[in-house]
Structure formats: structure tokens, C-alpha cells
Amino acid sequence: MAKPDNRSDNVDKLQRSIQNTIENFREGQDYLSEHADEISVKEKKQVQEKNEKRLHAIEGFREEVKDEAAHQRKS
């Protein structure tokens, strides 16, 4: 038998994911600014692409938080 859907801590988990992703984004930005003269164009592009994905992930997490909050209000 499947476990019942326990969504009680989803918002907390999503918030942690948002914070971790923001931290990784900032670390990427810091890396780019601190090592701008030392890294290759390819490496710079890779970090920039990762950070773009992180921004999209943050947006997605925030939408999920809204959905979870709405679900919890209904319950």
C-alpha cells in the first residue's frame, strides 16, 4: 500500500532549496568576478549557464511554494 501524501513540510524543504540555490548562484557570481582574468571563455560560459539554470530553478521553487501554501490553506 502506498504511503499517504504528507505535504506538511514541503514549504520548509522548498525554502531550503531556494536558499541553497541562491547561495550557489552567489558563489558562481563571486567566482566569476574573483577569477575573471584567470578562467577561460569556456569556463566562464559554463558558470554563466549554470547560474541561468539556477535563476530558473529559483522561480520554479517559488511557484511551488505558492502552490503548497494554497494547498495548506484549503486543508
Z-matrix of the N, CA and C atoms (Angstrom, degrees):
N
C 1 1.443
C 2 1.536 1 108.54
N 3 1.320 2 116.49 1 139.58
C 4 1.457 3 121.79 2 -179.37
C 5 1.528 4 110.68 3 -72.71
N 6 1.316 5 114.56 4 148.34
C 7 1.466 6 119.05 5 176.54
C 8 1.522 7 109.23 6 -71.16
N 9 1.327 8 117.34 7 146.81
C 10 1.469 9 119.28 8 176.63
C 11 1.528 10 109.97 9 -66.21
N 12 1.316 11 115.20 10 151.01
C 13 1.462 12 121.68 11 -179.09
C 14 1.523 13 109.47 12 -71.75
N 15 1.333 14 117.68 13 110.81
C 16 1.461 15 122.08 14 178.58
C 17 1.520 16 108.36 15 -107.03
N 18 1.320 17 115.45 16 102.35
C 19 1.454 18 121.11 17 -176.34
C 20 1.528 19 111.94 18 -103.28
N 21 1.311 20 117.48 19 11.44
C 22 1.463 21 121.00 20 -171.90
C 23 1.521 22 113.54 21 -62.68
N 24 1.332 23 117.81 22 -30.38
C 25 1.461 24 119.04 23 -177.92
C 26 1.530 25 113.22 24 -110.09
N 27 1.324 26 117.50 25 12.52
C 28 1.463 27 120.69 26 -178.71
C 29 1.520 28 112.61 27 -60.86
N 30 1.324 29 117.92 28 -41.75
C 31 1.461 30 120.58 29 -178.59
C 32 1.529 31 109.80 30 -62.66
N 33 1.325 32 117.05 31 -42.47
C 34 1.471 33 120.22 32 178.61
C 35 1.524 34 110.76 33 -62.24
N 36 1.318 35 116.36 34 -43.35
C 37 1.468 36 120.05 35 179.17
C 38 1.524 37 110.99 36 -63.97
N 39 1.313 38 116.13 37 -41.48
C 40 1.464 39 119.96 38 178.58
C 41 1.521 40 111.15 39 -65.29
N 42 1.326 41 116.84 40 -40.47
C 43 1.466 42 120.29 41 178.85
C 44 1.527 43 110.50 42 -62.22
N 45 1.331 44 116.76 43 -40.80
C 46 1.473 45 120.09 44 177.15
C 47 1.519 46 110.24 45 -63.90
N 48 1.313 47 116.76 46 -40.41
C 49 1.465 48 120.36 47 178.25
C 50 1.524 49 111.04 48 -62.93
N 51 1.326 50 116.09 49 -41.05
C 52 1.464 51 120.17 50 177.62
C 53 1.522 52 109.89 51 -61.54
N 54 1.326 53 117.07 52 -48.17
C 55 1.466 54 120.74 53 -178.96
C 56 1.527 55 111.52 54 -61.41
N 57 1.321 56 117.02 55 -43.21
C 58 1.467 57 120.64 56 179.35
C 59 1.524 58 111.31 57 -63.77
N 60 1.321 59 116.64 58 -40.98
C 61 1.455 60 120.84 59 -179.18
C 62 1.525 61 110.58 60 -68.73
N 63 1.328 62 117.32 61 -39.53
C 64 1.462 63 120.62 62 176.16
C 65 1.525 64 109.99 63 -62.30
N 66 1.322 65 116.38 64 -42.66
C 67 1.472 66 120.15 65 178.89
C 68 1.529 67 110.77 66 -61.86
N 69 1.320 68 116.77 67 -43.93
C 70 1.463 69 119.95 68 178.15
C 71 1.526 70 111.41 69 -64.15
N 72 1.318 71 117.10 70 -38.80
C 73 1.460 72 121.52 71 176.65
C 74 1.530 73 110.03 72 -59.72
N 75 1.318 74 116.26 73 -48.58
C 76 1.467 75 120.24 74 -179.33
C 77 1.526 76 111.68 75 -63.20
N 78 1.325 77 116.30 76 -39.46
C 79 1.459 78 119.55 77 177.28
C 80 1.529 79 110.62 78 -62.38
N 81 1.317 80 116.87 79 -39.61
C 82 1.466 81 121.03 80 176.58
C 83 1.513 82 111.36 81 -62.78
N 84 1.337 83 116.17 82 -44.31
C 85 1.466 84 120.28 83 178.37
C 86 1.524 85 110.85 84 -63.37
N 87 1.324 86 116.38 85 -44.15
C 88 1.467 87 120.45 86 178.61
C 89 1.522 88 110.74 87 -61.09
N 90 1.325 89 116.15 88 -42.94
C 91 1.460 90 120.53 89 179.50
C 92 1.522 91 110.19 90 -59.24
N 93 1.332 92 115.85 91 -45.53
C 94 1.463 93 119.39 92 -179.97
C 95 1.521 94 111.83 93 -61.81
N 96 1.318 95 117.07 94 -42.66
C 97 1.463 96 118.95 95 -177.25
C 98 1.532 97 112.03 96 -74.17
N 99 1.327 98 117.41 97 -33.73
C 100 1.466 99 120.61 98 -178.28
C 101 1.528 100 112.81 99 -77.86
N 102 1.328 101 116.45 100 -26.80
C 103 1.461 102 120.05 101 -174.08
C 104 1.528 103 112.42 102 -120.44
N 105 1.299 104 117.00 103 22.08
C 106 1.461 105 121.48 104 -174.67
C 107 1.524 106 112.65 105 -54.07
N 108 1.309 107 117.49 106 -38.28
C 109 1.464 108 121.01 107 -177.48
C 110 1.525 109 112.68 108 -84.02
N 111 1.313 110 117.54 109 -10.92
C 112 1.462 111 121.02 110 -172.40
C 113 1.525 112 113.89 111 -104.65
N 114 1.327 113 118.12 112 -19.70
C 115 1.463 114 120.00 113 -173.64
C 116 1.525 115 110.94 114 -99.85
N 117 1.316 116 114.27 115 155.16
C 118 1.461 117 120.32 116 179.93
C 119 1.529 118 110.31 117 -75.06
N 120 1.296 119 115.07 118 162.94
C 121 1.460 120 121.18 119 176.59
C 122 1.528 121 109.62 120 -60.68
N 123 1.336 122 116.13 121 -38.55
C 124 1.464 123 120.92 122 179.90
C 125 1.533 124 110.86 123 -62.77
N 126 1.338 125 116.25 124 -45.73
C 127 1.460 126 119.70 125 -179.82
C 128 1.526 127 110.91 126 -65.65
N 129 1.308 128 116.41 127 -40.22
C 130 1.469 129 120.69 128 178.18
C 131 1.526 130 109.86 129 -59.84
N 132 1.333 131 115.78 130 -45.20
C 133 1.465 132 120.61 131 -179.82
C 134 1.527 133 110.50 132 -62.60
N 135 1.340 134 117.20 133 -40.32
C 136 1.466 135 120.68 134 -179.73
C 137 1.526 136 111.00 135 -62.69
N 138 1.327 137 117.06 136 -43.78
C 139 1.466 138 120.60 137 -179.92
C 140 1.527 139 109.74 138 -65.87
N 141 1.326 140 116.62 139 -41.23
C 142 1.465 141 119.93 140 178.73
C 143 1.529 142 111.22 141 -63.10
N 144 1.336 143 116.94 142 -40.41
C 145 1.461 144 120.51 143 179.38
C 146 1.533 145 110.92 144 -66.33
N 147 1.329 146 116.53 145 -40.74
C 148 1.467 147 119.93 146 176.95
C 149 1.525 148 110.22 147 -61.11
N 150 1.323 149 115.97 148 -41.75
C 151 1.458 150 118.87 149 -179.23
C 152 1.523 151 111.62 150 -67.67
N 153 1.321 152 117.76 151 -33.90
C 154 1.467 153 120.28 152 174.72
C 155 1.529 154 110.04 153 -61.84
N 156 1.327 155 115.83 154 -44.37
C 157 1.464 156 120.25 155 178.69
C 158 1.527 157 110.66 156 -63.24
N 159 1.325 158 115.87 157 -37.62
C 160 1.463 159 119.74 158 178.58
C 161 1.529 160 110.68 159 -63.77
N 162 1.325 161 117.38 160 -41.64
C 163 1.472 162 120.00 161 178.58
C 164 1.525 163 110.81 162 -61.71
N 165 1.327 164 116.48 163 -41.38
C 166 1.470 165 119.81 164 178.41
C 167 1.527 166 110.64 165 -66.51
N 168 1.329 167 116.11 166 -38.39
C 169 1.466 168 119.78 167 178.42
C 170 1.525 169 110.54 168 -63.44
N 171 1.319 170 116.71 169 -41.94
C 172 1.467 171 120.54 170 179.28
C 173 1.527 172 110.18 171 -60.28
N 174 1.323 173 116.29 172 -43.83
C 175 1.472 174 120.00 173 177.60
C 176 1.534 175 110.30 174 -59.43
N 177 1.322 176 116.11 175 -43.70
C 178 1.464 177 120.18 176 179.63
C 179 1.521 178 111.98 177 -63.87
N 180 1.336 179 116.28 178 -42.89
C 181 1.464 180 119.82 179 177.94
C 182 1.524 181 110.67 180 -60.65
N 183 1.316 182 116.80 181 -42.11
C 184 1.470 183 120.30 182 -178.99
C 185 1.526 184 111.05 183 -64.78
N 186 1.319 185 117.44 184 -36.83
C 187 1.463 186 120.35 185 175.99
C 188 1.526 187 110.32 186 -65.08
N 189 1.333 188 116.03 187 -40.03
C 190 1.469 189 119.93 188 178.20
C 191 1.527 190 110.95 189 -64.59
N 192 1.334 191 117.37 190 -38.08
C 193 1.465 192 120.51 191 177.45
C 194 1.523 193 109.71 192 -61.04
N 195 1.322 194 116.84 193 -43.30
C 196 1.472 195 120.59 194 178.30
C 197 1.527 196 110.60 195 -60.82
N 198 1.342 197 115.71 196 -44.41
C 199 1.464 198 119.98 197 179.52
C 200 1.526 199 111.21 198 -62.21
N 201 1.328 200 116.18 199 -44.14
C 202 1.469 201 120.14 200 179.81
C 203 1.521 202 111.62 201 -65.05
N 204 1.330 203 116.49 202 -41.00
C 205 1.464 204 119.92 203 178.67
C 206 1.535 205 110.12 204 -62.22
N 207 1.330 206 116.50 205 -41.99
C 208 1.451 207 120.25 206 178.29
C 209 1.532 208 110.81 207 -63.99
N 210 1.312 209 116.79 208 -40.04
C 211 1.465 210 121.33 209 178.91
C 212 1.529 211 110.64 210 -64.11
N 213 1.323 212 116.26 211 -41.26
C 214 1.466 213 119.67 212 -178.94
C 215 1.524 214 111.68 213 -68.91
N 216 1.329 215 117.27 214 -32.60
C 217 1.467 216 120.07 215 177.24
C 218 1.529 217 110.73 216 -67.14
N 219 1.330 218 116.39 217 -33.36
C 220 1.467 219 120.73 218 -179.97
C 221 1.521 220 111.97 219 -73.54
N 222 1.326 221 116.03 220 -27.58
C 223 1.478 222 119.80 221 -175.95
C 224 1.494 223 113.08 222 -78.32
